[in-house]
């Protein structure tokens, strides 16, 4: 089970990389998501600071979580694939 992004616990670099996959997010939404995920600002604070509606912010956060989830799944699939290839190579070499 993959966990969602956690307020104040994510490296800013990770958040910025995820945001780079969503160029349609406004600058204020991007800044709010960075403050929320990397620095622990609560949702109401970032929404009032960046003049965002809470519902819009929550949708953007959900989109970012979905993107992160897909990336994590890709990593799991890739790791399993590489492990399988490695085992096959070892069997062929024996």
C-alpha positions in Angstrom: 0.0 0.0 0.0 1.4 3.4 -1.0 1.0 6.2 1.4 -0.1 9.8 0.5 2.3 12.7 0.7 2.5 14.0 4.3 2.2 17.6 5.4 5.6 18.9 6.4 7.4 15.7 5.8 8.3 15.8 2.1 11.6 17.1 0.7 11.0 20.3 -1.2 12.9 18.9 -4.2 10.4 16.0 -4.4 7.5 18.4 -4.3 9.0 20.6 -7.0 9.7 17.5 -9.2 6.1 16.4 -8.9 4.9 19.9 -9.6 7.0 20.0 -12.7 4.7 17.3 -14.1 1.7 19.6 -13.7 2.5 22.9 -15.6 -1.2 24.0 -15.5 -1.1 24.5 -11.8 -0.9 28.2 -11.0 2.2 29.7 -9.4 0.2 30.4 -6.2 -1.0 26.7 -6.1 2.5 25.5 -6.5 3.8 27.7 -3.8 1.0 26.6 -1.5 1.7 23.0 -2.1 5.4 23.4 -1.4 4.6 25.3 1.9 2.1 22.6 2.9 4.1 19.5 2.0 7.7 20.6 2.6 7.2 23.1 5.5 4.1 21.9 7.3 1.8 24.9 6.7 -1.8 23.8 7.3 -4.4 24.0 4.5 -6.2 27.0 5.8 -3.0 29.0 6.2 -1.8 28.3 2.7 -5.2 29.0 1.2 -5.5 32.3 2.9 -1.9 33.3 2.2 -2.1 32.4 -1.5 -5.8 33.4 -2.0 -6.9 29.9 -2.9 -10.2 28.1 -2.4 -9.9 25.1 -0.1 -11.6 22.8 -2.5 -9.3 23.8 -5.3 -6.3 23.3 -3.1 -7.5 19.9 -2.0 -8.1 18.8 -5.7 -4.5 19.9 -6.5 -3.2 18.0 -3.6 -5.1 14.9 -4.6 -3.7 15.2 -8.2 -0.2 15.5 -6.8 -0.8 12.4 -4.6 -2.1 10.5 -7.7 1.0 11.4 -9.6 3.2 10.3 -6.7 1.3 7.0 -6.5 1.8 6.3 -10.2 5.6 7.0 -9.9 5.9 4.7 -6.9 4.0 2.0 -8.8 6.4 2.4 -11.7 9.4 2.0 -9.3 7.9 -1.2 -7.9 7.2 -2.6 -11.3 10.7 -1.7 -12.6 12.3 -3.2 -9.5 10.4 -6.4 -9.9 11.3 -6.5 -13.6 15.0 -5.9 -13.0 15.0 -8.6 -10.3 13.3 -11.1 -12.6 15.9 -10.3 -15.3 18.7 -10.7 -12.9 17.5 -14.1 -11.7 17.0 -15.2 -15.3 20.6 -14.2 -16.1 22.0 -16.0 -13.1 20.1 -19.2 -14.1 21.4 -19.0 -17.7 25.0 -18.4 -16.5 24.9 -21.6 -14.3 
